[in-house]
Amino acid sequence: MWFDSLTNLPPVIDLEASSLNRQHSYPISCGLVVRGRSCYWIIEPEPDWNVWSATSQAVHGLTRPYLEKEGLPLKQVQAEIASALSGFGVIYSDAPEWGGLWCAKLGIDGIRFGISTSCRPL
């Protein structure tokens, strides 16, 4: 989906995860707005990604069986996100500390998270 009014904004990423366990959680979905385009991926869990939180599921609404059936392979998601972010060194997130952790688990390196201290309507 294209949003002409967003073409001049820096990339914004939003990730959902299996839990809020810093050591064992993993990304299960990723939304990205970059160059005025909105992208969304459901991520198939890797075999050793097995921590799951019912509390987190209540927030994001995605079940593990759904991810296993409908999720895209990790390598595909990595490649598509890396391609979408090509040329950008900074991205923005509502939770950069978690976004950085989950981007690292996706194998997306070299991205710095910017911090915005103010929000305003577009």
C-alpha positions as a Python dict, from the first residue, in 0.01 Angstrom:
ca = {
    (1, 'M'): (0, 0, 0),
    (2, 'W'): (131, 346, -89),
    (3, 'F'): (91, 662, 117),
    (4, 'D'): (208, 966, -80),
    (5, 'S'): (207, 1183, 233),
    (6, 'L'): (467, 953, 397),
    (7, 'T'): (729, 944, 121),
    (8, 'N'): (957, 1198, 288),
    (9, 'L'): (951, 1046, 635),
    (10, 'P'): (1227, 820, 770),
    (11, 'P'): (1147, 449, 797),
    (12, 'V'): (928, 339, 1086),
    (13, 'I'): (926, -23, 1207),
    (14, 'D'): (697, -208, 1445),
    (15, 'L'): (763, -562, 1564),
    (16, 'E'): (554, -803, 1765),
    (17, 'A'): (718, -1087, 1956),
    (18, 'S'): (654, -1420, 2120),
    (19, 'S'): (710, -1272, 2466),
    (20, 'L'): (895, -999, 2650),
    (21, 'N'): (1169, -1234, 2765),
    (22, 'R'): (1484, -1052, 2649),
    (23, 'Q'): (1686, -1371, 2617),
    (24, 'H'): (1435, -1608, 2458),
    (25, 'S'): (1172, -1400, 2279),
    (26, 'Y'): (1173, -1375, 1902),
    (27, 'P'): (997, -1160, 1642),
    (28, 'I'): (673, -1299, 1502),
    (29, 'S'): (560, -1009, 1283),
    (30, 'C'): (708, -693, 1140),
    (31, 'G'): (541, -385, 1000),
    (32, 'L'): (745, -127, 812),
    (33, 'V'): (664, 206, 652),
    (34, 'V'): (943, 315, 419),
    (35, 'R'): (948, 547, 116),
    (36, 'G'): (570, 588, 150),
    (37, 'R'): (509, 214, 127),
    (38, 'S'): (361, -3, 399),
    (39, 'C'): (493, -360, 433),
    (40, 'Y'): (396, -638, 673),
    (41, 'W'): (541, -981, 738),
    (42, 'I'): (422, -1274, 949),
    (43, 'I'): (733, -1472, 1048),
    (44, 'E'): (745, -1850, 1067),
    (45, 'P'): (921, -1945, 1391),
    (46, 'E'): (1258, -2116, 1362),
    (47, 'P'): (1271, -2470, 1508),
    (48, 'D'): (1458, -2354, 1820),
    (49, 'W'): (1229, -2054, 1878),
    (50, 'N'): (994, -2213, 2129),
    (51, 'V'): (923, -1961, 2406),
    (52, 'W'): (561, -1843, 2395),
    (53, 'S'): (368, -1605, 2620),
    (54, 'A'): (-11, -1616, 2646),
    (55, 'T'): (5, -1258, 2777),
    (56, 'S'): (186, -1140, 2462),
    (57, 'Q'): (-56, -1338, 2245),
    (58, 'A'): (-345, -1153, 2411),
    (59, 'V'): (-184, -826, 2296),
    (60, 'H'): (-93, -913, 1936),
    (61, 'G'): (-362, -1176, 1870),
    (62, 'L'): (-138, -1413, 1672),
    (63, 'T'): (-120, -1780, 1766),
    (64, 'R'): (183, -2000, 1721),
    (65, 'P'): (-10, -2248, 1497),
    (66, 'Y'): (-110, -1953, 1275),
    (67, 'L'): (255, -1843, 1247),
    (68, 'E'): (364, -2198, 1165),
    (69, 'K'): (100, -2224, 889),
    (70, 'E'): (103, -1871, 743),
    (71, 'G'): (444, -1730, 838),
    (72, 'L'): (715, -1659, 585),
    (73, 'P'): (1057, -1823, 619),
    (74, 'L'): (1308, -1621, 820),
    (75, 'K'): (1555, -1589, 529),
    (76, 'Q'): (1284, -1443, 306),
    (77, 'V'): (1178, -1190, 570),
    (78, 'Q'): (1543, -1094, 631),
    (79, 'A'): (1603, -1035, 261),
    (80, 'E'): (1285, -833, 207),
    (81, 'I'): (1338, -610, 511),
    (82, 'A'): (1705, -555, 423),
    (83, 'S'): (1605, -461, 68),
    (84, 'A'): (1332, -223, 189),
    (85, 'L'): (1577, -52, 428),
    (86, 'S'): (1860, -28, 175),
    (87, 'G'): (2014, 318, 190),
    (88, 'F'): (1882, 400, 537),
    (89, 'G'): (2104, 396, 844),
    (90, 'V'): (1840, 510, 1093),
    (91, 'I'): (1489, 380, 1152),
    (92, 'Y'): (1228, 478, 1409),
    (93, 'S'): (1020, 265, 1642),
    (94, 'D'): (785, 310, 1934),
    (95, 'A'): (1012, 76, 2132),
    (96, 'P'): (1367, 104, 1995),
    (97, 'E'): (1524, -109, 2269),
    (98, 'W'): (1298, -403, 2178),
    (99, 'G'): (1310, -326, 1806),
    (100, 'G'): (1688, -344, 1810),
    (101, 'L'): (1681, -676, 1995),
    (102, 'W'): (1432, -832, 1755),
    (103, 'C'): (1600, -690, 1443),
    (104, 'A'): (1920, -855, 1563),
    (105, 'K'): (1732, -1185, 1602),
    (106, 'L'): (1609, -1139, 1245),
    (107, 'G'): (1970, -1098, 1136),
    (108, 'I'): (1920, -735, 1032),
    (109, 'D'): (2237, -558, 1138),
    (110, 'G'): (2381, -213, 1086),
    (111, 'I'): (2058, -28, 1159),
    (112, 'R'): (2053, 243, 1421),
    (113, 'F'): (1730, 336, 1593),
    (114, 'G'): (1651, 706, 1609),
    (115, 'I'): (1474, 857, 1906),
    (116, 'S'): (1200, 1110, 1865),
    (117, 'T'): (1105, 1321, 2164),
    (118, 'S'): (792, 1464, 2009),
    (119, 'C'): (504, 1338, 1802),
    (120, 'R'): (272, 1540, 1587),
    (121, 'P'): (-12, 1455, 1348),
    (122, 'L'): (87, 1398, 986),
}
